[in-house]
Amino acid sequence: MDHVDQAVYDVIHNSDISTKDIAQRLGMSHQVLINKANPQQEFHKMTLREALAIQLITGNHGIHRAVETELGVSENKPVLKNLLESVLVASKEHGDVVREVQQAMEDGRFTLREKEKCQKEIDDAMKALTELRQAVISHR
């Protein structure tokens, strides 16, 4: 399971719009959509156009962000924040990483789903650190 597969699953299943409504708007059956969003499914993957349509329907651009992560690129320039705010956000995000890893390890197992959740929190923390770096550089 990678960032993109998990993002597809999350966009479909964690949307304000039901999976049945998303499928209907896409013109596909509910089961086909569920199968395409299943990160364990090796075949029957979503097409690029379907992924784009789903993001437009749901307003959730998680798939796009996952692709950016996989490619190591980002169109979004860090938002300039003041130094104190950036430090606080970076600290909060670091805490989220620690919390997620701790929860994942509570039962002594580290599942693929838990690894993906941890990676998402790490991505958020890295973004916060990038913004903190910008705040430090631009601080007067």
Secondary structure, 3 states (H helix, E strand, C coil): CCHHHHHHHHHHHCCCCCHHHHHHHHCCCHHHHHHHHCCCCCCCCCCHHHHHHHHHHHCCCHHHHHHHHHHCCCCCCCCCCCHHHHHHHHHHHHHHHHHHHHHHHCCCCCCHHHHHHHHHHHHHHHHHHHHHHHHHHHCC
